[in-house]
Every structure is written in C-alpha cells, then in structure tokens.
Amino acid sequence: MRLLNDCRILLAVFSIALLPATGCRNTLGPKMPPALGAPSITVYKASEFTEDLKNYRAAIAAGELVRAKALRNQMAYRVMVDIEADYSRFEMSLTTQRAGFETGADTVQLGISAAATLVGATEVKDMLTASLTAFQGTRLSLDKNFFREKTTESIISQMRASRKTKQAELITSLGTRDVREYTWDSAWIDLVDFYYAGTVPSALVEIASSTGTKADRATTTLSNAVKALTPRTAAQAKQAVDIRSTYEKLAAEATGSDASKAASAAQTLKKILNGAGYKTTDDESAADLLEKLRAAMRAAKDDNDKLASLNAAIEAADPQ
Amino acid sequence: MVGTNPVPGNLSMEELAATLTNEEQLGFERLTALAVDPAQPRNLATFVADPAQLGALLICASGSTGSGDKILSTTAYVSGAPIKIDLYRLKRGK
C-alpha cells in the first residue's frame, strides 16, 4: 500500500515538473514570412545546377569569358543562398533543441530529486537517487562529447564570424576575378569551406585554435618580460670581455695544428669548467669542451653568481 | 639573446654600456640597434649572432667626443630620462 502511494506521488511530481518543458519555440523569433521560407524560391535544384554548369563549360570552351563569369557568379550565388537559408534554420534549431534538451533535463533532474525526497520506501528512494546520478552523468557526457562544454552562444558567435569571413572572401573573388583566374571549381572549393564554417565541429576547432593563439601570445609576452637584459657594472663588463678573450685564445689553441698547445688548451678548458662547477669526462673532445664553455658563458650572461664563478675559475686556471 | 630585448631605462651611461657589452661578449652577439620602447620608459636593444669577438661598448652624450669607432647615434633612456647618445666601439683589448 505504501509503495502504491509512493508511485502516485512520483507520477504527480513528474507531471508537474514536465509542464514547463513544453512549447517554447515561438518565444525565440518572429514568424517567418511565407515567401521567405518557401523552398521553391531558394532551393537550387540539381537539374538546374547541371544545366548551368554545362552552359558555363560551353562558354569557357567558346572563349565567352564574360558570359562564363556571369554563369559562374549565378551558380555560386544560388548555392550561397541555399547554404544561407539552411544555416539560418540550423542556427535556430540548434538554439531551441539544445535549450529544450537542457530545460527538459533540468526538469527531470528536479523531478527525480523531489520525488526521492518525498517517497518513504527506502528501496524506491535508493533507486531514484541512483537514477539521478546516472542521469546527471549522461547529461554531462552529452555536453562534453557533442559541444565540448561550450555555450550555444559562443558556438553560434564563432560560426557567424567564420562564415562572414569566408563569405567576404567569396564575394570579393566573384566580383573582382575573371574565370581564368578564379574558375568555377575554385569558387566551389570556397563554397564548401563557407558551408563547413557554419558547422559545430568547425566552430569548436576555431574556438580551440583561437584559445591556443591567445595562449601563444601570452607566452610571448611573458617570455619578453623574462628576457630583459640583466644590468651590469663596468667591472662585470670587463669580466665578460676577459672571459670571452680567454675563450677565443683557448679555441684557437685547441683547434690549431700544434698538438701540445691543443692538449694544454683542452686541460685548461677542463680546469675552467670544473672550477666553475661543470662536470667533464676524459673522453670529451676539445670541441665538446668549447661547447660546454660557451654554454657556461651564456648561463653567466644573466646570472651574477655564475659570472663571478666563471671569472674566478678562469683566473685560477689560466692566469694571464 | 639574439633578437630584441628590453633594457632597463634607469641605468647610467656606464651601466648601459656595460650591460650591452656583457650581452655581446658572453652571448656571441653584435648590437645592431638601440631605441626607446614606445610603450614604457625603457630601451629596446637588438642583437644579431656574431662569432667574432668585438671590442667593448662606450656610451657618451650626443656630440661629445668618445674613443673608438662610433657605431650608433640614437635616443635612449639613461637614468630614467630619454636623451640623445652616441655609442662607440672600443678596440679589442682596451
């Protein structure tokens, strides 16, 4: 008996909760005039397209470039009109369907939650709570997988921006370029791009790419800030000149033809590097040691301690 | 570092020359330009890679006589104020 009562409560709660989920379509836009919505006006039939394309090819073959351009533009604009009309309907349905789904989902969630609170039987309560958790998970999964958790507004905004960019390129090309430079096939490629610019996957990619660009810019700014030169005193500049002079001298000796000088230079390089805290091994060539010293010099460029340490190691290993 | 780097605008002429010299000597670079940063009171120094060791840099107020070869005449922030300066490169070993 108690279970029956619980079921009655459940039915009542669901019925009340589902009421607001019905019929919101007319609140999102005015009624479309019949002429604007009539498919016969906008739809570019395949047979008409085939005929136009045939005429276009014939005009090209006959060298009638002005006529060919007119035909190319006519075909492109008719396809564009179709894409435009379909996109407008798609945008509206994207908003209404997603909002409808979200509202319905909210309603179901609230309903189950309320029912779980009201019912007395523990088994039913547990069942409802488990259902609510599963429903919430499914809802989040749908949002993540289809819309990457982006709002409808941001997706539509990106689609509009991308479409306008593509459309502007297309219209400019049609208006300014002749059929030799901008053939129907080129226009067709741009029309395909124009169509895809108005799709959710394309918008999501654009949003992600834009975020990546912003992140790159931020990284560059940060990097520039880090790269400010470290102020030096005249004494430190003299140390830098001395270090560099020693490097030049040792590089000349280590790579020169005099074997004894080369061996001595390699030993001095090792002493300097070890003295400055860098490890060396017996099998390292003079070129390896010189590269290590260059790296040590670059590290000392912005670090007072490393500069002092390298200078001291040079003075100890190679007294002038 | 090769490229354009900010340099603090509050350095004295001697410190500015020392900072640029340090960069050239230890970074294996050559200074090619020094200018005021239009966005804030500091300088922007541009360097290119140069494997040859160069002489140290010297900075003097524009018009005064410096030693070495004059390599640049420009406006730069020195001790917090933009002034016209000349950059000289000293002979190696000086």
Interface residues (C-beta under 8 A of the other chain):
Chain A: N224 A225 K227 A228 L229 T230 P231 R232 T233 A234 Q236 A237 K238 A240 V241 I243 R244 S245 E248 R294 M297 R298 A300 K301 L307
Chain B: M1 G3 N5 P6 V7 P8 L11 E14 E15 A17 A18 T19 L20 T21 N22 E23 Q25 L26 G27 F28 R42 A45 Q53 A56 R92 G93
